[in-house]
C-alpha cells in the first residue's frame, strides 16, 4: 500500500536522520576538538589515538544487551535513554584537564551510546519491508555526510572563540551535547515501537504494514529461525562480521584522524581545515543515495557493497604518492569518504535479510560489537604509526589496506536478497521456476506474484513432490518453461506433472 509506505517514510525517516546526525556529530567532534585540545592539554598522537579508540571498549561491552532490550522491551525508550545519557557525557567532556579524564570521558560515552546503531537497524526492520530497507538505511545513513557538514561548520566557528575563559574546543562539546539531551526527551513522545501501535496511520494502513512485516518475519523463520548461537556459527554472518571489522577499522580511523591528516599536509589553521572538510559531504550524500537506490532496484546487496569498499581502499592508497599535492590528496580523501558511505546500506541490508527475532537482534549486536573492536584498533594504530614513523603516510596506507581487506572478505558472502517482485517474469512470458526457498516463503512469493502482476499462478507437483511455480501474463504471446521436473506448461499457465 503506497500511502502507508509514504506516510511511514515521511514520519520516521527525517526524525531518525536527525538522531543519527546528532549521534555522528557527538561521536567525531573529538577529531575537530583535537586540533586545539591536544596542544592545550599536551596530548601526544598515541594519547589521542588511544582516547579516541577506548570509546569502543565500553561500546562493545553493552552493545549486545542493548540490542536485545530494543527487541524485547522498547526501541523508543531505549533510544531516548541513549540520547539523553550521551548528551550529558558529551557536555561533561568539556571540563577535562588530563589524559586520564579524557580516557574516562570516552569510556563513559561509549557505554552511553552502546547499541544505538543496531537498535535503529532493528527499528527500521520493524517498519520497512525488505525491498524498501536499503533506501531507508541510506536516508538514515545520509546523516553522516550531513553530520560532517554540520560538525565542520560548528568547529570552524567554535574553535576560534573563548567565552567565559573556556577554549573553543570546550564549547564544541557543550554546544553539541545539549541538543542530544533535548531531542532525547522528544524521542519518548515521537517514536512508535510497533506498527500496530501507530495511531498516526489509518486502520487499513496499520493493518497492511503489520501484515506485511508479519509475513516477512514468518518467511524468515520458515527459511531458518536463527537462535543467537546458530547465527554465530553461520558462515555468512561470520564473513559479514569479519569484513565489517576491517571496514570499521579503516572508516573510524579515517573519521578521527582526517582533520589531523589535512592539517599536517596543508599547514592550514584548525578553522580552515574544518571548513575544508565541509566539502566531502555533498558528493557523499549523492553517492550514498544513488548506490542504495540501485541496490534496491536490482535486488542485489553484495556487489553494491564490495565495489565501493574496494574503491575506497584504492583511492586511499592513491593518496600516499599524491601527499605532496594537496588538491589531489584531498580529492582522493573525498572519494574515499563517498565510497565508504555508499557501501554501508548494503552491509546492513545483508544481515537483516538473514536474521529475525531476539536471536537475530543479539546477532546484529554481535556484528556491531566485533566491528567496534576494529573501531578501537584503528585510531590507536594510526597514533602508534604516526609516532613510530614520524609520518602520516604509513597510517594512510594502513587505512587503505584495511578497506581492501574488507572488500576481499565481503566477496565471499553468499546472500540472496532479491525480492519477490524482482523474481517475477517479464510480461509475455511463462516461467517455471524450481525454487530454493522454503514452503512458507514460497507461498508468500506465490501470493505476491499474483497480487502484484495480476497473474494466474498454479502450483504443480512433480513425481518427487517438488514444488514449482508456473506464471503467465494475461497477454502472453510466447512461452518458456525450463523446470527440470515439469515437462509442460499449458496455454493457461498450468504446470503439469510428468506422466
C-alpha positions in Angstrom: 0.0 0.0 0.0 1.7 3.1 -1.3 0.0 5.5 1.1 1.2 3.6 4.2 4.8 3.3 2.9 4.8 7.0 2.1 3.3 8.0 5.5 5.8 5.8 7.4 8.8 7.2 5.5 7.7 10.8 5.9 7.2 10.5 9.6 10.1 8.2 10.7 13.0 8.8 8.3 13.5 12.6 8.9 13.5 12.0 12.7 15.8 9.0 12.5 18.1 11.1 10.3 18.2 13.8 12.9 19.0 11.3 15.7 21.9 9.9 13.7 23.1 13.3 12.7 23.4 14.3 16.4 25.0 10.9 17.2 27.6 11.3 14.5 28.4 14.9 15.4 28.8 13.9 19.1 31.0 10.9 18.2 33.5 12.6 16.0 33.6 16.1 17.5 36.7 15.0 19.3 38.5 14.8 15.9 38.0 18.6 15.5 38.5 19.4 19.2 41.9 17.6 18.9 43.2 20.3 16.6 43.4 22.5 19.7 42.8 20.2 22.6 46.0 18.1 22.0 48.1 21.3 22.2 46.3 22.7 25.2 46.5 19.5 27.2 49.8 18.3 25.8 48.5 15.1 24.3 50.7 13.1 22.0 49.3 11.3 18.9 49.3 8.0 20.9 47.4 9.5 23.8 44.8 11.0 21.4 44.5 7.8 19.4 44.0 5.7 22.5 41.4 8.1 23.9 39.5 8.1 20.6 39.6 4.3 20.5 38.7 3.4 24.1 35.3 4.7 23.4 34.6 1.4 21.6 35.6 -0.8 24.5 32.5 0.0 26.6 30.5 0.4 23.4 31.2 -3.3 22.6 30.5 -4.4 26.2 27.0 -3.0 26.3 26.1 -3.5 22.6 24.5 -6.9 22.6 22.5 -6.4 25.9 21.2 -3.1 24.5 20.2 -4.7 21.1 18.2 -7.4 23.0 16.5 -4.7 25.1 15.4 -2.9 21.9 13.9 -6.1 20.6 12.2 -7.3 23.8 11.5 -4.1 25.6 11.1 -0.8 23.8 13.1 0.8 21.0 11.6 4.2 21.7 12.5 4.2 25.4 16.0 2.7 24.9 16.9 5.1 22.0 15.7 8.0 24.2 17.8 6.9 27.1 20.9 6.6 24.9 20.5 10.1 23.6 20.0 11.7 27.0 23.0 10.0 28.6 25.3 10.6 25.7 24.4 14.2 25.6 25.2 14.5 29.3 28.6 12.8 28.9 29.5 14.9 25.9 28.7 18.1 27.8 30.8 16.9 30.8 33.8 16.2 28.4 34.2 19.9 28.0 35.7 20.1 31.5 38.5 17.5 31.3 42.1 18.5 32.1 44.2 15.4 31.9 44.7 12.2 29.8 43.1 10.0 32.5 40.0 12.2 32.5 39.9 12.1 28.7 40.0 8.3 28.8 37.3 8.2 31.4 35.0 10.5 29.4 35.4 8.4 26.3 34.7 5.2 28.1 31.5 6.7 29.6 30.5 8.0 26.2 30.9 4.5 24.7 28.7 3.0 27.4 26.1 5.7 26.8 26.0 5.3 23.1 26.1 1.5 23.0 23.5 -0.3 20.9 22.3 2.9 19.2 23.1 1.8 15.7 21.9 -1.8 15.9 18.9 -0.6 17.8 17.9 1.7 14.9 18.6 -1.1 12.4 16.1 -3.3 14.4 13.6 -0.4 14.5 13.9 0.2 10.7 13.4 -3.6 10.1 10.1 -3.3 12.0 8.7 -0.6 9.8 10.3 -1.0 6.3 9.9 -4.0 4.1 12.9 -5.8 2.8 12.6 -4.2 -0.7 12.5 -0.7 0.9 15.0 -1.3 3.6 18.3 -0.3 1.8 16.8 3.0 0.8 15.5 3.6 4.4 19.0 2.8 5.7 20.5 5.1 3.1 18.4 8.0 4.2 19.3 7.3 7.8 23.0 7.0 7.0 22.9 10.2 4.9 23.1 11.8 8.3 26.9 11.0 8.3 27.8 13.4 5.4 25.2 15.9 6.8 26.9 15.5 10.2 30.3 16.1 8.6 29.0 19.3 7.2 27.3 20.4 10.4 30.2 19.3 12.6 32.8 21.0 10.3 30.7 24.2 10.2 30.3 24.3 14.0 34.0 23.5 14.6 35.2 26.2 12.2 33.2 28.7 14.2 33.6 27.4 17.8 37.4 26.6 17.7 38.1 30.3 17.3 36.2 31.6 20.3 37.0 32.0 24.0 33.9 32.6 26.1 33.9 32.7 29.9 37.5 31.7 29.9 36.7 28.4 28.2 38.5 27.5 25.0 36.6 27.0 21.8 37.1 23.2 21.8 35.4 23.0 25.2 32.4 24.9 23.8 32.3 22.5 20.9 31.5 19.7 23.4 28.9 21.8 25.2 27.1 23.0 22.1 26.9 19.5 20.6 25.9 17.7 23.8 22.9 19.8 24.9 20.8 19.2 21.7 21.1 15.4 22.2 19.6 15.8 25.7 16.6 17.8 24.4 15.9 15.6 21.4 16.2 12.5 23.7 13.1 13.7 25.6 11.3 14.4 22.3 12.0 10.8 21.2 9.9 9.4 24.1 6.8 11.0 22.6 7.5 10.9 18.9 8.6 7.4 18.0 6.2 4.4 18.0 7.5 1.0 18.9 5.4 -1.2 16.6 3.1 -0.6 13.5 0.2 -2.0 15.4 0.5 0.9 17.9 0.7 3.7 15.2 -2.3 5.9 15.8 -0.9 8.2 13.1 -1.8 5.6 10.4 -5.3 4.8 9.3 -6.7 1.4 10.3 -6.2 0.0 6.8 -2.6 1.3 6.6 -1.8 -0.1 10.1 -3.2 -3.5 9.3 -1.4 -3.6 5.9 2.1 -2.8 7.3 1.5 -5.1 10.3 0.6 -8.0 8.0 3.4 -7.3 5.6 6.0 -7.3 8.4 4.4 -10.4 10.0 4.6 -12.2 6.6 8.3 -11.2 6.2 9.1 -12.5 9.7 7.3 -15.7 9.0 9.2 -16.2 5.8 12.5 -15.7 7.6 11.5 -18.1 10.3 10.4 -20.7 7.8 13.6 -20.3 5.9 15.6 -20.6 9.2 14.7 -19.5 12.6 18.0 -18.4 13.9 19.0 -18.6 17.6 21.9 -16.4 18.7 24.3 -19.4 18.8 23.2 -20.6 15.4 23.8 -17.1 13.9 27.3 -17.2 15.5 28.1 -20.4 13.5 26.5 -19.2 10.2 29.3 -18.6 7.7 27.5 -15.7 6.1 27.2 -13.9 9.5 30.9 -14.6 10.3 32.0 -13.2 7.0 29.9 -10.1 7.4 31.3 -9.7 10.9 34.9 -10.1 9.7 34.5 -7.8 6.7 32.8 -5.2 8.9 35.7 -5.4 11.4 38.2 -4.2 8.8 35.7 -1.8 7.3 35.2 -0.1 10.7 39.0 -0.2 11.4 39.6 1.9 8.3 36.4 4.1 8.4 36.7 5.1 12.1 40.4 5.7 11.9 39.8 8.0 8.9 37.0 9.8 10.7 39.1 10.6 13.8 42.3 11.4 12.0 41.3 13.0 8.7 41.3 16.6 10.2 44.8 15.9 11.5 46.0 14.4 8.2 44.8 17.5 6.3 46.2 19.9 8.9 49.7 18.4 8.6 49.6 18.1 4.8 48.4 21.6 4.3 49.7 23.6 7.2 46.3 25.4 7.5 44.9 26.6 10.8 42.2 24.5 12.5 39.3 26.7 11.4 40.3 26.5 7.8 40.8 22.7 8.0 37.2 22.4 9.4 35.8 24.5 6.6 37.7 22.3 4.1 36.0 19.1 5.5 32.6 20.5 4.7 33.2 19.7 1.0 33.1 15.9 1.1 29.5 15.9 2.5 28.0 16.9 -0.9 29.3 14.0 -3.1 28.9 11.7 -0.1 25.1 12.2 0.0 24.8 11.8 -3.7 26.8 8.5 -4.0 25.2 7.1 -0.9 21.6 7.5 -2.1 22.4 6.5 -5.7 24.0 3.2 -4.7 21.2 2.4 -2.2 18.5 3.1 -4.8 20.3 1.0 -7.4 20.8 -1.8 -4.9 17.1 -1.9 -4.0 16.1 -1.7 -7.7 18.4 -4.5 -8.7 17.6 -6.6 -5.6 21.4 -7.1 -5.0 23.5 -6.3 -1.9 26.9 -8.0 -2.0 28.4 -6.3 -5.1 26.8 -3.0 -4.2 29.0 -3.3 -1.0 32.2 -4.9 -2.3 32.8 -2.4 -5.2 32.6 0.8 -3.2 34.6 -0.6 -0.3 37.3 -1.7 -2.8 37.3 1.7 -4.4 37.7 3.4 -1.0 40.8 1.3 -0.5 42.3 2.1 -3.8 41.8 5.8 -3.6 43.1 5.9 0.0 46.3 4.2 -1.2 46.5 6.6 -4.1 46.7 9.5 -1.6 50.1 8.2 -0.4 52.1 9.1 -3.6 49.9 12.2 -4.0 50.6 13.6 -0.5 52.8 16.4 -1.7 49.9 17.8 -3.9 47.2 18.9 -1.5 44.5 19.3 -4.1 44.9 15.7 -5.5 45.3 14.2 -2.0 42.1 16.0 -0.8 40.3 14.7 -3.9 41.3 11.1 -3.0 40.1 11.6 0.6 36.8 13.0 -0.6 36.3 10.0 -2.9 37.2 7.6 -0.1 34.6 9.2 2.1 31.9 8.9 -0.6 32.7 5.2 -1.3 32.7 4.5 2.4 29.2 6.0 2.7 27.9 4.2 -0.4 28.7 0.8 1.0 27.0 0.9 4.4 23.3 0.4 3.4 24.3 -2.8 1.6 26.4 -4.0 4.6 23.5 -3.8 6.9 20.8 -4.9 4.5 22.6 -8.3 4.2 22.3 -9.5 7.9 18.8 -8.0 8.3 17.7 -10.2 5.3 19.0 -13.3 7.1 18.2 -12.7 10.8 15.0 -12.1 12.8 13.7 -12.2 16.4 15.6 -11.8 19.6 18.4 -14.2 18.4 18.7 -12.1 15.3 18.8 -8.9 17.4 21.6 -10.3 19.5 23.5 -11.4 16.4 23.2 -7.9 14.9 24.6 -6.6 18.2 27.4 -9.1 17.9 28.2 -7.9 14.4 28.3 -4.3 15.6 30.3 -5.2 18.6 33.0 -7.1 16.7 33.2 -4.3 14.2 33.7 -1.8 17.1 36.8 -3.8 18.1 38.2 -2.7 14.7 37.0 0.8 15.5 39.0 0.7 18.7 42.2 -0.6 17.0 42.0 1.8 14.0 42.5 5.2 15.8 45.2 3.8 18.2 47.0 2.1 15.3 47.2 5.4 13.4 48.5 7.2 16.5 51.1 4.4 17.0 52.3 4.5 13.4 52.5 8.3 13.4 54.8 8.3 16.4 56.8 5.3 15.3 57.4 6.6 11.7 57.2 10.3 12.4 55.0 10.5 9.3 51.3 10.1 8.5 51.9 8.2 5.2 52.1 4.7 6.8 48.8 5.4 8.6 47.1 6.4 5.3 48.4 3.2 3.6 47.2 1.1 6.6 43.7 2.6 6.2 43.6 1.9 2.5 44.8 -1.7 3.0 42.1 -2.3 5.7 39.4 -1.2 3.2 40.8 -3.7 0.6 40.8 -6.4 3.2 37.1 -5.8 4.0 36.2 -5.8 0.3 38.0 -9.1 -0.2 36.1 -10.8 2.7 32.7 -9.4 1.6 33.3 -11.1 -1.8 32.7 -14.5 -0.2 29.3 -13.6 1.5 26.5 -15.6 -0.1 23.2 -13.9 0.5 20.2 -13.6 -1.8 18.0 -10.5 -1.1 16.1 -10.3 -4.4 12.5 -9.5 -3.7 9.5 -11.4 -4.9 8.7 -8.7 -7.3 12.2 -8.9 -8.8 11.7 -12.6 -9.4 8.5 -12.0 -11.5 8.8 -12.7 -15.2 8.5 -10.1 -17.8 5.0 -9.7 -19.3 4.5 -12.1 -22.3 6.4 -15.0 -20.7 5.7 -18.1 -18.8 8.4 -19.0 -16.4 8.5 -22.3 -14.5 11.0 -21.8 -11.7 12.2 -24.5 -9.3 12.6 -22.5 -6.2 15.2 -23.0 -3.5 13.2 -21.4 -0.7 11.1 -22.9 2.0 7.4 -23.7 1.6 6.3 -20.8 3.8 8.4 -18.3 1.9 7.3 -19.9 -1.4 3.7 -19.4 -0.6 4.3 -15.7 0.2 6.2 -15.3 -3.1 3.2 -17.0 -4.8 0.7 -14.6 -3.4 2.9 -11.5 -4.1 3.4 -12.6 -7.7 -0.4 -12.9 -8.3 -1.3 -9.7 -6.5 1.4 -7.6 -8.0 1.1 -8.6 -11.6 -2.4 -10.0 -11.9 -1.0 -13.3 -13.0 -2.6 -16.7 -12.9 -0.3 -18.9 -10.7 -0.9 -22.6 -10.4 1.3 -24.9 -8.3 2.4 -28.1 -9.9 3.5 -31.2 -8.1 6.1 -33.4 -9.8 6.8 -37.1 -9.3 9.0 -36.2 -6.3 6.7 -33.6 -4.8 9.0 -30.8 -6.0 7.1 -27.5 -5.9 7.3 -25.2 -8.9 5.7 -22.0 -10.0 4.2 -21.6 -13.4 3.4 -18.0 -14.1 1.8 -16.5 -17.2 1.0 -12.9 -18.0 -2.5 -12.4 -19.4 -1.2 -11.1 -22.7 1.4 -13.9 -23.1 2.5 -14.3 -26.7 5.3 -16.7 -26.1 6.1 -19.2 -23.5 9.3 -20.6 -21.9 9.5 -23.5 -19.5 12.8 -24.6 -18.1 11.7 -26.6 -15.0 13.6 -29.8 -14.7 10.7 -31.6 -13.1 7.9 -30.0 -15.2 7.5 -31.2 -18.8 4.7 -28.9 -19.9 3.2 -25.5 -19.3 -0.2 -25.1 -20.9 -1.5 -22.0 -22.5 -3.5 -21.3 -19.4 -0.3 -21.2 -17.3 -1.0 -24.6 -15.7 2.1 -26.7 -14.8 1.5 -30.4 -15.5 3.4 -33.2 -13.7 5.2 -35.6 -15.9 3.4 -38.8 -16.7 
